């Protein structure tokens, strides 16, 4: 059974009440509220907001509290079922016979004053204000449910078995007028227990923010851990979502399987921020290829346990659901071996996760001999329906929705594309792959047809006939809708891109969804904009840089649904750890073209030395929207690859 909670709506955005109720610092306080109500029963419940008490009940059960009745303010809600009781008008509260009144709202002082004429004789009044997090963790202390009070996120975080993680972001809130920005961090062990909690000042400038599992483990003298890190930003402005890049490194010694890996880069991988809103379903989870294990890291995002068999998996396109028999404790982490759960599935088959809103976007890890790579599944939307007008909009939108991804240099890499159904309504995916060289010339068009939901089609782009026409040996691919043979679409086109390095055998993968790019005309909320209303026609991307011993690659793509400016006016700006500009380079990318470049080739040794530790890059373009991918390159051909984030 899925949790009955309102988390995110694509029209209204995120539900701040959800974040307030499930914040780790509020968990014990929520339990205390229930204990107080139990001692003062019977309790009349006043639910002035739409369903707030039902959301509270999902995480802090009121089953053992004697309820005298439920009451509402809006006449339209009179007679609704609230906590299973028929809701009465709040004007009848005095007749409830309750010893206590529970107001299911924050900032309830004014409501308490309004209720006085209607309170039962001698009744005490309680509210959700009893579970407020400390004031020093609030950005706006006057309005508790301000979204900026809950600029939070989770990260998969590990320092164990020869592997460590490094989270990197930047104080991008300073660009939206934020003053001093502070971060509160809570580190959970695999069993959900808190290992450490601390606060760091990130300053007023666009400085780098680096959280390294090795440094944190040493600072707090911790044992090995594989759990999750909760981040809460105080002082945020502009964005309430905490974005980051997350790298996983293999250390000298034994890897997680006990293999001696001294002196070898057996694991190097990167992924990015979690989606902070839990969903009913996730997709984009690949079945294991021969010689691989696929582990899905399920991380409970809530202060209540996930009961056994509450979460399950099914082969994509089938309704055969296999449940997970284990209970997952609050804020705990559990690894599920997909091959053991669904032993009859193999790449390129896909798996659907029925998560029931218990977890934010989970990570999966592919274990192949001595190497491991990590990526994430994506939210599968249940609110979409095919748009019958979309096929007829080609004249206006051109290519319309397109999904760009790199084609790495053919001499060294294989590039695979696996379209992934990412909405419950998708019965088919009518797709064509367009291949471009770096100068924006279309060199190949490869129709995939109308792929069924349960398809098994993974294209190896590097093996397609005609691929040798790529000038420079690399380029990019764009997946677009193709209605030439009919079909339907909803705009939620996704795919997984897998890359394998021939000489070393190392691999990486990333996934994303399509957008409308670089046209002034808008369709729904496309082309999306990070600030302001659509269309989004500018670029601000963050590029984290590797530590000593690693170079950084960046593949910038200039996709366009319709012809846009002939070339980009892109600035690659190198900053030191404090956010000060060191130097910059200009880059002109042809429309529908791309550029693959490396940090050490682009900036000389003197500039890199001036940038020092915590150096990072901002990619800025006010003339067009670019889409970028980044990665690290290590020894022995080890590399990572994922898409970049903007702000």
MIBA-57276 format. One line per 3 residues: number of its first residue (from 0); for each residue x, y, z of C-alpha. Coordinates in Angstrom, 3 decimals. Example, Ala and Ser with C-alpha at 12.3 -4.5 7.8 and 13.67 -1.06 7.14 Angstrom:
<atoms>
0) 12.300 -4.500 7.800 | 13.670 -1.060 7.140
</atoms>
This chain:
<atoms>
0) 0.000 0.000 0.000 | 1.419 3.385 -0.983 | 1.645 6.168 1.564
3) -1.335 8.510 1.226 | 0.675 11.704 1.113 | 0.800 14.685 -1.187
6) 4.455 15.231 -2.097 | 4.787 16.921 -5.487 | 2.407 18.168 -8.134
9) 3.688 19.227 -11.550 | 1.406 22.261 -11.502 | 1.569 23.349 -7.851
12) 5.115 22.129 -7.164 | 6.301 20.554 -3.943 | 4.258 20.181 -0.772
15) 6.217 21.843 2.025 | 4.014 20.236 4.688 | 5.390 16.850 3.625
18) 8.964 18.041 4.179 | 8.073 19.559 7.540 | 6.466 16.337 8.802
21) 9.275 14.030 7.666 | 12.279 16.179 8.557 | 14.659 13.997 10.612
24) 14.904 16.640 13.353 | 11.096 16.617 13.719 | 10.677 12.840 14.004
27) 10.968 12.488 17.792 | 8.871 15.611 18.276 | 6.094 14.076 16.187
30) 6.128 10.967 18.375 | 5.923 13.229 21.433 | 2.841 14.980 19.992
33) 1.075 11.621 19.692 | 2.058 10.661 23.253 | 0.692 13.971 24.559
36) -2.611 13.483 22.747 | -2.885 9.934 24.064 | -2.498 11.199 27.659
39) -5.107 13.921 27.181 | -7.756 11.960 25.298 | -10.438 12.138 24.124
42) -9.171 14.527 21.468 | -11.102 16.652 18.972 | -9.124 17.089 15.768
45) -9.385 20.373 13.884 | -8.046 20.137 10.323 | -8.109 23.697 8.918
48) -5.887 22.788 5.959 | -6.912 20.242 3.358 | -5.889 16.856 4.717
51) -2.949 17.909 6.923 | -3.997 15.613 9.745 | -4.245 12.618 7.416
54) -0.684 13.330 6.260 | 0.448 13.549 9.886 | -1.295 10.249 10.590
57) 0.660 8.493 7.830 | 3.913 9.079 9.722 | 2.783 9.421 13.347
60) -0.122 7.063 13.808 | -3.100 8.299 15.810 | -4.635 4.811 15.992
63) -4.104 4.602 19.764 | -5.495 8.082 20.423 | -9.173 8.267 21.400
66) -10.771 10.650 18.906 | -13.840 12.638 19.959 | -14.502 13.837 16.410
69) -12.976 15.678 13.486 | -13.772 19.249 12.491 | -13.146 21.416 9.443
72) -13.357 25.084 8.520 | -14.437 24.956 4.876 | -18.103 24.269 4.264
75) -17.211 22.207 1.196 | -15.400 19.713 3.436 | -18.250 19.145 5.875
78) -19.163 15.464 5.740 | -15.782 14.357 4.342 | -13.985 11.484 6.011
81) -11.089 12.760 8.128 | -9.208 10.033 10.016 | -12.179 7.845 9.175
84) -14.665 10.136 10.947 | -17.333 12.279 9.308 | -16.031 15.838 9.574
87) -18.288 18.348 11.315 | -18.155 22.152 11.080 | -15.714 23.664 13.562
90) -18.568 25.674 15.062 | -19.779 22.423 16.681 | -16.479 21.847 18.475
93) -17.801 22.802 21.928 | -20.216 19.854 21.879 | -17.467 17.272 21.276
96) -16.819 16.511 24.957 | -13.089 16.498 24.246 | -10.422 17.082 26.900
99) -8.018 18.337 24.221 | -8.138 19.913 20.779 | -5.454 19.124 18.229
102) -4.987 21.746 15.503 | -3.355 20.051 12.509 | -1.437 23.131 11.389
105) 1.772 25.052 11.933 | 1.809 28.748 12.895 | -1.377 27.990 14.815
108) -1.331 30.841 17.369 | -3.906 32.898 15.469 | -6.126 29.838 15.005
111) -6.000 29.155 18.751 | -7.293 32.650 19.435 | -10.102 32.215 16.904
114) -11.140 28.894 18.459 | -11.595 30.170 22.026 | -15.356 30.771 21.751
117) -15.859 27.201 20.507 | -13.580 25.227 22.813 | -15.021 22.551 25.102
120) -14.867 23.588 28.749 | -11.393 23.074 30.211 | -9.913 21.675 26.986
123) -6.220 22.089 26.293 | -5.100 23.021 22.792 | -2.167 21.470 20.944
126) -0.868 21.933 17.406 | 1.812 20.874 14.973 | 3.943 23.740 16.292
129) 5.124 21.299 18.942 | 7.195 19.550 16.270 | 8.863 22.630 14.756
132) 12.548 22.207 14.060 | 14.915 24.643 15.871 | 14.687 28.287 14.836
135) 18.368 28.389 13.849 | 17.522 26.010 11.003 | 14.885 28.300 9.496
138) 15.442 30.794 6.704 | 12.078 32.522 7.202 | 11.147 32.398 10.886
141) 7.856 34.238 10.409 | 6.304 31.629 8.067 | 7.139 28.064 8.998
144) 5.893 26.401 5.802 | 7.944 28.651 3.539 | 9.598 26.360 0.984
147) 12.981 27.984 1.665 | 12.792 26.735 5.264 | 13.063 23.226 3.855
150) 15.816 23.450 1.234 | 16.794 19.843 1.837 | 17.942 16.705 0.087
153) 19.333 13.224 0.643 | 22.541 11.738 -0.741 | 23.737 8.152 -0.914
156) 26.877 8.284 1.245 | 29.433 5.561 1.826 | 32.868 5.044 3.302
159) 33.338 1.292 3.460 | 34.900 -1.745 1.805 | 37.484 0.184 -0.187
162) 35.041 2.813 -1.483 | 34.447 6.426 -0.511 | 32.104 9.182 -1.694
165) 32.591 12.896 -2.288 | 29.713 15.343 -2.601 | 30.427 18.627 -4.381
168) 28.170 21.591 -4.995 | 28.398 25.373 -4.962 | 26.667 28.124 -3.047
171) 24.456 29.028 -6.001 | 21.949 30.618 -3.614 | 24.283 33.631 -3.372
174) 23.438 34.448 -6.992 | 19.795 34.884 -5.939 | 20.590 37.341 -3.172
177) 21.262 34.975 -0.265 | 23.399 36.320 2.560 | 25.363 33.850 4.668
180) 24.393 30.267 3.843 | 24.680 27.502 6.434 | 24.409 23.758 6.037
183) 23.080 21.311 8.632 | 24.098 17.731 7.905 | 22.814 14.490 9.400
186) 24.633 11.251 8.583 | 22.628 8.028 8.926 | 24.175 4.577 9.202
189) 22.844 1.652 7.195 | 20.483 0.736 10.057 | 19.025 4.260 10.133
192) 20.753 5.348 13.347 | 22.348 8.805 13.396 | 26.137 8.624 13.194
195) 26.824 12.358 13.225 | 25.076 15.705 13.021 | 26.878 18.983 12.435
198) 26.683 22.474 11.009 | 28.990 24.265 8.551 | 28.975 27.843 7.307
201) 29.170 28.069 3.511 | 29.604 31.835 3.467 | 27.998 34.574 1.364
204) 29.858 33.995 -1.939 | 29.528 31.377 -4.680 | 32.138 29.187 -3.040
207) 32.568 25.444 -3.413 | 30.945 23.060 -0.941 | 32.763 19.743 -0.553
210) 31.685 16.914 1.765 | 34.146 14.009 1.646 | 33.243 10.782 3.438
213) 36.869 10.159 4.413 | 37.222 13.540 6.126 | 33.847 13.188 7.887
216) 34.654 9.683 9.060 | 37.993 10.832 10.470 | 36.512 13.978 12.075
219) 33.862 12.062 14.001 | 35.956 8.889 14.476 | 33.319 6.752 12.817
222) 33.359 3.096 11.786 | 32.776 2.179 8.153 | 29.322 3.179 6.955
225) 27.017 2.855 3.957 | 23.935 4.982 4.488 | 22.597 8.380 3.599
228) 23.459 12.004 4.215 | 20.661 14.495 4.848 | 21.435 18.093 3.892
231) 19.492 21.129 5.104 | 20.481 24.548 3.748 | 19.663 27.598 5.882
234) 19.686 31.032 4.260 | 18.776 29.748 0.788 | 17.304 32.032 -1.852
237) 15.895 31.322 -5.310 | 16.121 27.525 -5.152 | 14.755 25.240 -2.435
240) 16.310 22.155 -4.018 | 19.827 21.156 -2.982 | 21.697 20.086 -6.131
243) 25.044 18.317 -6.104 | 27.440 16.015 -7.912 | 28.342 12.792 -6.103
246) 31.502 10.849 -6.931 | 32.375 7.336 -5.821 | 36.048 6.347 -5.689
249) 37.780 3.035 -5.188 | 40.576 3.160 -2.611 | 43.733 1.089 -2.393
252) 43.300 -2.241 -0.649 | 40.390 -4.660 -0.894 | 37.204 -3.791 -2.716
255) 33.746 -4.619 -1.426 | 33.964 -8.175 -2.781 | 37.312 -8.813 -1.075
258) 39.437 -8.604 -4.231 | 42.905 -7.076 -3.898 | 42.857 -3.913 -5.952
261) 46.036 -2.162 -4.767 | 47.237 0.351 -7.337 | 44.252 -0.069 -9.662
264) 41.297 2.188 -10.412 | 38.647 -0.480 -10.030 | 35.791 1.879 -9.178
267) 35.161 5.408 -10.370 | 31.610 6.638 -10.818 | 29.456 9.750 -10.511
270) 25.797 10.580 -10.135 | 23.887 13.672 -9.039 | 21.255 14.982 -6.668
273) 18.291 12.905 -5.604 | 14.780 14.003 -6.489 | 13.567 15.192 -3.081
276) 9.942 14.156 -3.656 | 9.172 10.445 -3.200 | 7.088 8.799 -5.916
279) 4.823 5.783 -6.316 | 6.930 4.300 -9.109 | 10.432 4.564 -10.502
282) 11.752 3.272 -13.804 | 14.964 3.212 -15.789 | 16.412 0.328 -13.780
285) 18.340 -2.025 -16.081 | 18.370 -5.775 -15.634 | 21.888 -7.219 -15.264
288) 23.998 -8.018 -18.318 | 25.997 -11.243 -18.401 | 28.674 -11.112 -15.709
291) 26.984 -8.267 -13.819 | 25.092 -7.821 -10.582 | 22.655 -4.930 -10.248
294) 22.062 -3.716 -6.688 | 19.308 -1.221 -5.970 | 20.044 0.826 -2.860
297) 16.689 1.460 -1.189 | 16.926 4.247 1.363 | 13.975 4.924 3.626
300) 13.363 8.690 3.518 | 10.936 8.758 6.435 | 10.819 8.499 10.238
303) 8.657 5.354 10.078 | 9.629 1.847 9.021 | 8.703 0.385 5.648
306) 6.770 -2.828 6.403 | 7.742 -6.126 4.734 | 6.347 -6.581 1.197
309) 5.415 -2.890 1.003 | 7.872 -2.289 -1.865 | 8.089 -4.479 -4.952
312) 9.517 -4.873 -8.442 | 8.080 -5.993 -11.747 | 9.491 -6.521 -15.230
315) 8.706 -3.420 -17.261 | 5.392 -3.887 -19.064 | 4.225 -6.698 -16.773
318) 2.086 -6.729 -13.658 | 4.019 -9.571 -12.017 | 5.154 -7.838 -8.813
321) 7.820 -9.413 -6.628 | 7.824 -7.884 -3.130 | 10.819 -7.260 -0.865
324) 10.268 -9.373 2.251 | 12.502 -7.285 4.556 | 11.388 -4.503 6.884
327) 13.381 -1.313 6.320 | 13.867 0.774 9.456 | 13.378 4.563 9.508
330) 16.114 6.302 7.471 | 17.794 2.930 6.872 | 19.535 1.678 3.732
333) 18.915 -1.711 2.132 | 20.630 -3.251 -0.930 | 18.398 -5.385 -3.168
336) 19.984 -7.740 -5.701 | 17.782 -7.467 -8.799 | 19.175 -10.667 -10.301
339) 18.175 -12.676 -7.237 | 14.734 -11.103 -7.095 | 14.011 -11.478 -10.829
342) 16.418 -14.193 -12.022 | 14.805 -14.565 -15.464 | 15.568 -10.982 -16.554
345) 18.687 -9.816 -18.391 | 19.850 -6.684 -20.220 | 18.304 -4.967 -22.118
348) 15.141 -5.797 -20.163 | 14.088 -3.201 -17.615 | 12.634 -3.270 -14.126
351) 9.953 -1.074 -12.594 | 10.095 -0.187 -8.899 | 6.806 0.068 -6.980
354) 8.097 2.280 -4.176 | 4.813 3.519 -2.698 | 6.306 6.963 -1.910
357) 8.609 5.491 0.730 | 11.883 6.621 -0.811 | 13.312 9.469 -2.852
360) 14.983 8.620 -6.158 | 17.021 5.474 -5.365 | 20.489 4.655 -6.687
363) 21.491 1.462 -8.371 | 24.962 0.005 -8.596 | 26.272 -2.295 -11.291
366) 28.979 -4.661 -10.052 | 31.119 -6.115 -12.829 | 34.132 -8.150 -11.761
369) 36.321 -5.709 -9.787 | 34.490 -2.578 -10.919 | 31.389 -0.802 -9.716
372) 29.389 2.021 -11.276 | 26.481 3.870 -9.755 | 23.517 5.686 -11.308
375) 19.899 6.412 -10.420 | 16.396 5.477 -11.436 | 13.898 8.208 -12.369
378) 10.461 9.230 -11.171 | 7.739 7.575 -13.219 | 4.829 9.950 -13.589
381) 1.285 8.786 -13.057 | -0.433 12.070 -13.907 | 0.188 12.131 -17.665
384) -1.930 11.163 -20.644 | -0.955 11.114 -24.336 | -1.435 14.498 -25.981
387) -3.311 14.018 -29.285 | -2.101 17.450 -30.460 | 1.593 16.650 -30.122
390) 1.990 14.809 -33.461 | 0.551 17.794 -35.303 | 2.832 20.367 -33.705
393) 5.952 19.476 -35.709 | 5.471 22.452 -38.019 | 5.532 24.809 -35.026
396) 7.909 23.019 -32.648 | 10.271 21.469 -35.216 | 11.924 18.507 -33.531
399) 9.977 19.422 -30.409 | 10.996 17.286 -27.482 | 14.524 15.994 -27.877
402) 16.865 14.099 -25.594 | 20.588 14.814 -26.226 | 23.521 12.668 -25.095
405) 27.200 12.347 -26.033 | 28.648 9.945 -28.536 | 32.098 9.439 -27.064
408) 35.157 9.123 -29.390 | 34.604 6.012 -31.506 | 38.216 4.871 -31.344
411) 37.962 4.238 -27.601 | 34.310 4.060 -26.546 | 31.121 2.169 -27.224
414) 27.907 4.149 -26.806 | 24.606 2.385 -26.030 | 21.090 3.859 -25.923
417) 18.198 2.210 -24.065 | 14.847 4.095 -24.262 | 13.082 3.842 -20.903
420) 9.292 4.151 -20.361 | 8.883 6.779 -17.659 | 5.138 7.339 -17.322
423) 2.425 4.887 -16.327 | 0.394 5.790 -19.422 | 3.156 4.929 -21.921
426) 2.156 1.853 -23.903 | 4.587 2.692 -26.700 | 7.484 4.977 -27.587
429) 7.621 6.143 -31.237 | 11.267 7.225 -31.538 | 14.005 8.072 -34.019
432) 17.661 8.626 -33.151 | 19.378 11.565 -34.886 | 23.188 11.552 -34.895
435) 25.177 14.782 -35.248 | 28.854 15.565 -35.684 | 30.475 18.308 -33.567
438) 29.714 20.938 -36.228 | 25.969 20.311 -36.085 | 25.645 18.244 -39.261
441) 23.139 15.399 -39.144 | 25.102 12.380 -40.313 | 22.691 9.573 -39.544
444) 19.014 8.990 -38.826 | 18.092 5.686 -37.191 | 14.347 4.968 -36.706
447) 13.490 2.745 -33.762 | 9.816 2.405 -34.650 | 6.977 2.275 -32.160
450) 8.692 0.553 -29.234 | 6.279 -1.280 -26.924 | 6.448 -0.656 -23.184
453) 8.126 -4.024 -22.616 | 10.653 -3.587 -25.440 | 14.162 -5.076 -25.455
456) 15.862 -2.580 -27.770 | 19.280 -1.222 -26.863 | 21.126 0.457 -29.745
459) 24.907 0.392 -29.963 | 25.449 3.710 -31.739 | 29.144 3.059 -32.284
462) 28.239 0.028 -34.436 | 25.685 1.706 -36.727 | 26.457 1.775 -40.429
465) 27.531 5.292 -41.402 | 28.756 6.267 -37.928 | 32.289 6.752 -39.299
468) 31.108 10.009 -40.859 | 31.432 11.664 -37.443 | 34.065 14.340 -37.847
471) 36.568 14.228 -35.024 | 35.336 10.780 -34.070 | 32.703 12.013 -31.625
474) 29.408 13.897 -31.605 | 26.019 13.535 -30.014 | 22.693 11.762 -30.415
477) 19.205 13.211 -30.055 | 16.217 10.996 -29.433 | 13.070 12.576 -30.902
480) 9.483 11.513 -31.408 | 8.732 9.983 -34.806 | 5.042 9.827 -35.740
483) 5.619 8.794 -39.366 | 4.093 5.381 -38.620 | 1.558 6.680 -36.109
486) 1.791 6.408 -32.361 | 1.181 8.677 -29.398 | 3.319 10.587 -26.923
489) 3.064 12.644 -23.752 | 6.371 14.552 -23.754 | 7.972 12.441 -20.992
492) 10.607 10.755 -23.166 | 13.539 9.229 -21.256 | 16.502 6.982 -21.987
495) 19.515 5.387 -20.358 | 22.917 5.953 -22.002 | 25.702 3.460 -21.312
498) 29.361 3.991 -22.224 | 32.166 1.432 -22.270 | 35.863 2.205 -22.655
501) 37.450 -0.325 -25.041 | 41.044 -0.375 -23.714 | 40.172 -0.684 -20.022
504) 36.685 -2.206 -19.973 | 35.465 0.502 -17.578 | 31.841 1.607 -18.036
507) 29.507 4.404 -16.949 | 25.860 5.222 -17.465 | 23.458 8.096 -17.051
510) 19.793 8.816 -17.745 | 17.645 11.845 -18.348 | 14.469 13.114 -19.997
513) 13.658 15.114 -23.106 | 12.923 18.831 -23.299 | 12.114 21.385 -25.960
516) 15.305 23.367 -26.580 | 16.120 26.804 -27.962 | 12.942 28.107 -29.513
519) 11.028 31.183 -28.464 | 7.637 29.512 -28.852 | 6.393 27.622 -25.798
522) 4.513 24.377 -25.318 | 3.205 23.821 -21.803 | 6.227 24.681 -19.598
525) 8.822 24.148 -22.347 | 11.496 25.266 -23.034 | 12.026 25.109 -19.268
528) 13.665 27.929 -17.370 | 15.568 27.778 -14.083 | 14.443 31.299 -13.224
531) 11.357 33.061 -14.545 | 8.741 31.830 -16.980 | 9.470 29.735 -20.088
534) 11.098 29.888 -22.535 | 14.489 29.125 -21.003 | 17.100 30.389 -23.453
537) 20.212 30.732 -21.329 | 22.732 28.500 -19.590 | 24.280 28.373 -16.135
540) 25.846 24.976 -15.454 | 28.054 23.790 -12.601 | 31.132 21.689 -13.323
543) 32.917 20.105 -10.391 | 36.600 19.296 -10.838 | 38.442 16.179 -9.791
546) 41.015 15.878 -7.062 | 44.732 15.509 -7.756 | 45.326 12.561 -10.026
549) 42.080 13.002 -11.970 | 41.271 15.084 -15.025 | 37.746 16.348 -15.728
552) 35.930 15.906 -19.035 | 32.990 17.993 -20.196 | 30.788 17.389 -23.225
555) 28.641 20.433 -24.046 | 25.778 19.993 -26.499 | 23.873 22.809 -28.221
558) 20.502 21.172 -29.037 | 17.787 23.077 -30.876 | 14.222 22.082 -31.615
561) 14.156 24.767 -34.311 | 17.123 26.577 -35.887 | 18.405 29.087 -33.332
564) 21.553 31.217 -33.193 | 24.242 29.915 -35.545 | 26.840 29.535 -32.801
567) 26.794 29.804 -29.039 | 28.621 32.477 -27.046 | 29.719 30.222 -24.226
570) 31.993 31.249 -21.365 | 33.879 28.635 -19.336 | 34.713 30.379 -16.064
573) 37.255 28.936 -13.628 | 36.716 29.817 -9.947 | 38.790 29.154 -6.869
576) 37.277 27.545 -3.786 | 36.027 30.905 -2.492 | 34.091 31.567 -5.704
579) 36.441 34.212 -7.133 | 37.022 34.128 -10.874 | 40.536 33.034 -11.860
582) 40.211 33.114 -15.641 | 37.823 32.204 -18.437 | 37.776 30.725 -21.921
585) 35.314 31.409 -24.715 | 33.739 28.613 -26.719 | 31.641 28.813 -29.896
588) 29.476 25.722 -30.438 | 27.532 25.406 -33.715 | 23.767 25.014 -33.428
591) 23.004 21.262 -33.108 | 26.724 20.694 -32.525 | 28.832 19.826 -29.497
594) 32.289 20.148 -27.972 | 34.191 17.605 -25.890 | 36.959 19.207 -23.818
597) 39.164 18.442 -20.825 | 40.087 20.650 -17.893 | 43.855 20.103 -18.153
600) 43.850 20.924 -21.874 | 41.684 24.027 -21.479 | 43.418 25.713 -18.535
603) 47.196 25.822 -18.149 | 49.077 24.651 -15.088 | 49.496 28.201 -13.730
606) 45.742 28.871 -13.816 | 44.986 25.514 -12.227 | 47.495 26.231 -9.466
609) 45.942 29.644 -8.780 | 42.505 28.033 -8.548 | 43.779 25.588 -5.917
612) 41.657 23.271 -3.818 | 37.910 23.605 -4.167 | 38.264 24.932 -7.729
615) 35.148 24.652 -9.868 | 33.786 25.884 -13.174 | 30.643 27.759 -14.148
618) 29.483 27.461 -17.758 | 27.534 30.540 -18.754 | 25.736 31.435 -21.965
621) 23.077 34.141 -22.271 | 22.255 33.336 -25.907 | 21.113 29.705 -25.789
624) 20.484 26.772 -23.509 | 23.187 24.105 -23.551 | 22.981 20.592 -22.173
627) 26.115 19.244 -20.552 | 27.711 16.020 -19.387 | 30.705 15.743 -17.104
630) 32.993 13.083 -15.735 | 36.353 12.263 -14.238 | 39.203 10.424 -15.914
633) 41.560 8.421 -13.723 | 44.328 5.895 -14.092 | 44.125 2.781 -16.244
636) 41.201 4.145 -18.276 | 38.826 4.541 -15.327 | 36.208 7.210 -16.015
639) 32.823 8.470 -14.874 | 30.059 10.199 -16.811 | 26.786 11.879 -15.874
642) 24.775 14.903 -16.899 | 25.446 18.278 -15.281 | 23.072 20.381 -13.209
645) 22.028 23.976 -13.764 | 20.763 26.665 -11.462
</atoms>
